[in-house]
Amino acid sequence: MAFFSTRVGQFTYFSLQVGEPVWSGKKVLDFGGNIGNIFRDPNSTIDEERYWCLDVDKEAIELGRQSYPKSHWVFYDRYCFSFNPYGARNLPLPDLGQTFDYIVAFSVFTNTTVTDMLDLVNQLEGILANAGALAFTFIDPFHCSWPGQGNNLQWRLDLESERGNITAGEVKSLAQRTQGASWFMLVNGGDLYIETEAVQPYEPEQEKTCYVYHTEEYMKTLFPRATILPPVNGEMHHCCIIRKS
């Protein structure tokens, strides 16, 4: 089933994180950019003809192309739990014939395994232009993004409970099991995998949701050259920035 994002504000988020509000004249790759909502941010300064979007949702790519025909839209048929369960596993990035001044990925590696994240980040680094920046988000489960709502994991568990996917007792149990974990995956609302990628097999039509959490400390060990920044613009996402010197 196609997924069309309704989220806006990505440009403001990333421009604040990289410290540059003017992206005109820059080549931008929006990795996992869906329908191109980064353009719908009123603060966006991206040139339409210098924008590339790569996404695993073919219908989102087609809708983005209709909305912004001067931009470049590429379907990436790589496996992704829930977003492209029939895709090819470990599919390399397509050759875009470009290097990019900015590569951004908002809420992409919050849905992939650590192995996939490391593989894709390495490939994306390889297509950065000189002095370019790769900025991608992650969610620290134990960070409190909003006053009065507990930490990020508690927010998600409470939401899953409201949707009827887990009970109040399971909310408490899942939260307790994650204490001290560096990273984990919450699959289909209530299946918890702590520091392992050994996810039980699901039929593609049963691959509903996969939320992946990494602590800030763990991300620093994975990407020691990166700058890790706290959430901005009202988001729960931390930002990892890797620059090419």
N, C-alpha and C positions, 0 to 999 in steps of 0.2 A: 504494500500500500504506500502510495506517495506521501511524503511529509513536506508540507510547505510551512516554513518557519514564519512566525508572526513577530519575532523579537526584532527590535530596532535598538539603536544605541551602540552598536559594535564599533563604529568609527570613533565616536567620542571615547569609548573605553580604550581602544588601542592607541589613539593619538595621545591620550594622557599618559599611557604607560611608556611609550617610546619617546615622549617629550617633544613631539613635533606636530602642530596642528595643520600644517600646509603640506599636502601630499600631491598637489598638482605637479605635473612633470615627472612623477615617479611611476614606475611600473609596479603594479600591485597584484599579487596572487592571493586570492581568498580561498584557502584550502578548507573545503567543507562549507562553502559559502551559501549553499542552498539556492534560493531565488534571488540573491543579491541584495538582501536587506541592508547591507552596509551602505548602499546608496541612499536608502530611505532615512538615514540619520540626517537631520537637518544641518548638522555640522560637517558633513562629508565634503572633502575637497579633492576627491579622487576623480581623475579624468576618465570618462567612460571608455574611451578608446585605449587607455593604458591599463585596463582592468581585466584580469583573467579569473574565472571561477572554475574550480575543480571540485566535483561532488559525486557521491556514490548513488544519488537519487536522480535517475534519468529524467523523470517528469519535472522535478524541480529545475534541472538544467534547462529544459525546454521552455518552461515558464519564464525563467530568468532571461533567456535569449529573446523572448517576445517583448519583455519589458525594457530591455537595454540592448538593442540590436548592434550597437557600435562596439560592445564589449565582446570578450572571448569566452565561450562556454564549452567546457569539456566534461563529458561523462566519464567517470572513473569507476570501472566495473570491478572494484575490489570488495571482497567480503567485509561486511560490517553487521554485527549482531543487531537486529531489529531494523536497521536502515537499508541494508542490502544483503539479506541472508542467503541469496542465491548467487552472490558474487564470487569471484575467484580469490582464493586465499593467497596472500603474499604477492599479489600482482604489483609489479614495479610501477612507479609513476610513469605516465606517458611523457614522451619528449615534447616539451612545449616550445622548443626552439628559442627560449628566452632565459635571461637571468632577471631577477627581481630585486627592486630596492626594498620592498616590504613584502613579506609573506606572513599572513595572519591566519590563525586557526582558532575560532571561538567555539568552545564546547565540542571539540572533536575528540581529543584524547581523554575526555570524560566518558567515552563510550567504547574504548578499545583496550586491549590487553597491554601490559607493559612492553612485551616483545614487539607488538605492532607499533607502539608509540616510538620506541627507540629506532626501529627500522625506518619509519616514515620521517622522523625528525632528521635522521642522518641523510636521507635522500633530499629533503627540503633544504637542508644546509648547503647541499651541493649545487643548488640553482640560485643561491643568493648572489647578487651583484657585489662588487667591492664596496665596502662600507654599508652593505645592506643589513637588514634586521629581520630575524624570524621571531615572531611573538605568538605564543600559544597559551591557552588557559588550562588550568586544572583546578580541582576543588579539594581543599583541605577539609576532611570531615569534621575536624575538631575546632575549626575556626568559627567564631560567632559573627556572622555577617550582619545580622539585624538585631537590634535590642529587643529583648523580650521573647525571642523565638528559639532560644537554644542554639546549639551549634548546627552546622550545615547538614550533618547526618540526621540529627533529630528532626530537622525540618522535613527532610525527605521521608523519614519513617512515619512521621505524623501524617504526611500527605498520602502515603500508601495506605495507612489505616483509614483515613477519611474515605478513600476510594473503595474500601472493602477488600483490599488485597491481603492484609494482615490484621491480626487482632491486637488489642492493646497489650496483651501479654507478650506477643511476639515482638512488638516494638521495644519493650523493655529488654527482652532476651537478646535481640539483635544488637542493640546499643551496648550491652554489657560485653558481648562476645568480641566486639571490635576494639575494646580498650587496649591501648598499647600497640596496635597494628600500624605498620608503616603504609600499607595500601591494601585495598580490598575491592571486591566487586559485588554489587547488589543486583541480582538478576531476577527479572520477572516479579519484582515487588518484594519477594521474601527469601530467595535463595542466596545465601551469603557464602562467598569464597574469599578466604582471608589469606593474602600473600601467596596465592596459587592461581595458575591459569588452567588447572585441570577441571574445567567446567564440564558437567555432565552433558551428554549429547541431547540436544533438543531438535525436534523437527522444525524446519524453517518457518512454518506458519505459527510455531509456538515461541519464536524468538521475539518477544514483545519489547522488553526494556533491559538495558544493561547500564548501570550507573557505576562508574569507576572513580575511586577516591584515592588520592595520594597526599600524604602529609608534606608540608613545606620542607621539613628536614630530609625526607626521603628524596624529594625532587632535587635537592641540592647535591645529593650523592650521585644521582643519575646524570645530572648536567652541571658538573663543577665549574664550567666556564660561563654559565648563564647568570643573568641577574634575575632574582626572584622578587617580585613586587606584590604587595597586598592588593585586595580588590579596590576598585574605584567605580564611580558612576553608578552606585547602588547595586552592583553585582555581587555574587558570592564567589566569583572566580578569582583566584590568584593568577598572575601572569609570569611566564617564563620567557625571557628575552635572550636570544643568542645573536650576537653581532659578528659580521665578517669584517675583520680589520684589513 
